C-alpha cells in the first residue's frame, strides 16, 4: 500500500491567514525551516495507479497538483477513485465542492456523516447540477474497498466509531453516539499491512490502544500540544478537548498512550497552527521525536 500525506495542518492551514502567533510568524519569515502545511488530507493506493483520498480538504486541488500521480491521463481521466470521509467538519469536506467536475464522484461515509453533508452543507442540492454523487457505506467490519467501477482495489476498509460531536454548524444535532466521527483502517489485501487514520481524536477510548497496536502506520490527531493552548493565547475560551481534540501532552494526552505502542510507525497529522511541534528546534518537538513519533509534513510518503 502506498500512502502520501497530502496535507498535515488543521483547519485554516499553516500559516493560518489571519494569525500572527509565534508558529505562523516563523513559518512566514523562515519557511525553509518552519515548513508551511496545507489542510489535512491523505491519499492511498494498492497499486500506485488507482487512488483514494481520505478527507477532501479545502486545499485539495493544490494538493492534487503537487502529486503527479494524481494528475489526469488521458484528458479528463483521473486516477482518483473515491473520497473517504471521517467526519463532516469543514476542513474535511469543503474540498468535495472543488471536485464537482469529477463525474461520478464516489463518497464513502457513515450514514450520519452523509446526513450531515446533505442537510448541513447542502452537498446534493449544490453539486447535483455539476456531478453525480454516488454514496457508499463505510463498513464496520473489513470489506473490499471498491474502485469507481465497483471492481476490487486491493485494499480493505473498516470504519471504527469514535465518541464525538457533530460539526459546529450542526450543533443542534449534538449526539455523541451516532457515528459523527470515525477512524479509518485500510489494509493491503496482499501484504496484510495496515494504516490507521485518526485525524480527529476527541478522547482515548479503552479499545483504541489495541487498534493502534495492530496497525503498521498510525496517522493520529496532533491538533494541540496542550489542553489550555487556545485559552493561553487568547484565541478561544474552550480547551482542546472541548474543541474536540485530545491534546498531545499531559498525563492522559495522546503521547502518553503512544509511548506504550512500539509496533507501528506513529505520525502526528492535523496539526493546528498554534502547536509548537511545528517548530523543528522546539522542546515540544524533541519530546515527540524522543518518544518515537514523527511530526507529519506535506508530501511524506510511506510504503506498507
N, C-alpha and C positions, 0 to 999 in steps of 0.2 A: 504494500500500500504506500502510495506517495502522499505526503502531507505538506502543504505550504501554508504558512501564516500570511494571509493577505493583509490583515490589519491587526494591530495589537493594542490600540488605545480604547479607552472607554468612550462614552458618548461625548461628542464635541471634538474628538481628536486631540493630537498633541503636536505643537502647542494649540491650546484652545483659543479661538478667535477673539474672545472678549476677556482673556485672562493674562495678567502680568505677574503671576506668582513666581516664586524662585525657579521652579522647574521650567515653566513656559519661557521665562526670560532667558534662561541658559540655552534652551533649545533654539531661540531666535538668534542669540549672539554667537553661539558655537554649535551649529547643527551637526558638525562632523563628530563632535564628542557626545553631546546630548541629542540623540537622534530623534527627529520628528517621526510620528507614527499616525497612520490613518485608523479609522474606527474598526472595531473588532470584527473579523471575518476569517474563515479558513476554507481551503479547498482541498478535496481528497480525490484519489483515483486508484483503482486497482491495476490499471494497465498503462497509465501515463497518457491516454488518449481521450477517455471519457471522464468528465469531472463533475463533482458535486460540491456546490457551495454550501457551507454551514453558516447561516445568517447573512442576510444581504444588507450590508451597512450603507449609509448614505454616500460612502466613498467607493461603492462597488465598481463603477465604470473606470475610475482611476486605477483601482486595484487590478482589474482585468487587463488594462493596457500595460501595466507593469509586469505582467507574467505572460510571455509569448505563447505558452502552451494553451492559453485560453482564447487566443486570437482566432477569428473565423477563417476557415479554409474548406472549400472554396467560398465564393461570395455568399454571405448570409447563412453560412452553415457554422453553427457554434458547437464546440465540444462540451459546453455546459449542458448537463442532462436534467438537473433538477436543483432546487434550493430546499434545504432542510432548516427549519426554524425552531430554535429552542424556547423562545417566548416572543411575545408581541411588542416588546419595547421598541421605541422609535429607532434606536441605533442598530437594531437587528432586522427591522422590517422596511424602513423607508427606501432602501435600495431596490425593493421589488418594483416600485413605481418607475425606476430608471431602467428596468429590464422589459418595459412594455413592448418593445419591438420584437421580443422573442416569443414566437407563437408556435406551438402552445407553451405556456410557462407552467412547469410541473412543480408543485409545492408539497412538501411533506410537513405536516403539522399534527398536533393533537387536536381533538375536537374543540377544546376550549380556546386554543390559540386561533384556530380557524374562525370561530365565532367572534373573537375579539377583533381580528383583522377585518372581518366583514362589517360588523356593527360599529366598531370604534373608529376604524380608519377608512371605511367605505371602499375597500380594495376592489370588490367585484363591480360596484357601481362605477368607479373611476376607470378601471382597466378594461372592462368588457368592450368598449368601443375600439380598443387597440389590440387586444390579445385574448386568447382563450386560456383561462385558468383551469388547470387540472389538479384537483386536490387528492392527495394520497395520505393515508393514515400512518402516523408513526407507531410501529408496533411495540408492545411491552415485553415481547419475547423476541429473540433474534430471528429476523426474517431477511430474505434476499432483498437488497436494495436494487431497484429496477432502473434500467435506462429509460429514456423518454419513450422508446418504442415497446416497453414492457419486457424486454429481454434482460437476463441477469447481468449485473455489472461486475460480479466477482467479489462484492462486498456484502456483508450482513449488517443490518442496522437494528438497534434497540433503543427505545426511549426509557429513561429512568426518572421517575417522578421525584421532584424536589419540592419541599414546602416553600410557599411564597405567594405573593400578592400579584394582582393584575397590574398593568402599566398605570401610570398616574392619570392618563386620560380616560381610564375606566375605573376610577376609584369607587364609583357607585356599585360596581360589581364585586367588591372586595370579598374574596373567598380563598382561604389558604389551603383548600383541599381538592381543587378541581383542575389540576394539571396546567396551572398558569406557567410553570417553569419545569423544563426537563433537562437532564443531561443526555448527551448522545453517545452511545457506544457503537463504534464501527469496527468490524473485524474483517480481515482479509480471509476469504474462504479457502485459499490455498495454503497460506503460511500459518494461519491461526493467530497472527499478530493483531493487536487491537489498539485503538485510540479511544480515549475517554475525554469528551469535550464538555467542560463546565464553565462557561463564561459568566454565568450568574449563579452565585452560591450564597443564599441568604443565611444559612446556618450549616452545621456539620451533623447530619443525621448519623445515628449509630451504625447504619448499614454501609455508609459511604467508604469507610476505611477498607473494607473487604473489596468493594468495587474498584477502588483505586489500585489495590494490590494486584488485581487480576489483569490490569491493562499493561501495555508496553510503553505507551506515550500518554501522558496526562497533561491536558491543557486546562488550566484552572484559573478561576477568578482572582485577579490581582488588583482589583479596583482601588482599594485603600490600604495604606500601611497601618493606620491605627484607628481605633474606634472614634475618637474625637477629632479626626483630621479636618473635616469641613467646618466644624464649630470653631476650632482653634484659629483657622484662617479667616473667620468671619464670613464664610461663603454660604452657610446654612445653619439652621437651628436643629438639624437632625444628625444623629450618629450614623456611622457606617451601616450598622445592622438595621437601623430604622429606614435607611435608604434602600436596603435590600442586598447588602454585600458584606459577607463576613470579612473582617479585616485580616491582613496577613499576620500582624504581631499580636501579642497578648497571650495569656495562658490558655485561651481557647481559640486563638487565631488559627488560620489555616496552616501556617508554617509549623506550629506545634504538632499538628496531626501529620503533616507531610514528612516530618523528620523520622517518624516511625515506619515510613513506607520506603523500602530500599530496592524494590523490584522493578521500578519503571523510571523512565525519563520524565522529569517534572518541570513544567514550563508555566510561568505566570503570563496570562494574557488579560485583555480587557482592563488595562491599567489606566487609572484616572490621571489627568494632567497634574494633580497635586501630589502624587505619590513619589516620594524621594528615591525609590528604587530606579526611577528613570535616569538618575544621575549616576554614571558609572563609578565615580570615586566616593559616593556617599557611604556612610557606615551601614545604612539600611541595606544597600545593595550587597555589601560584603557579608552581612548576616545571611541574606537569602542564598548567596552563592556558596558560603561555607556550609550551609545546611544541605547542599547538593541539588539546589534548584536553579533553573535558568530564568532570566528575565527576557520575555519574548520580544523580538524585533520583527518589523515587517520584512518579509522575504525569507525568513528562516524556513528551511526545508528539512524533512525527515523521511527516511525510507524504512518501512517496517516489513 
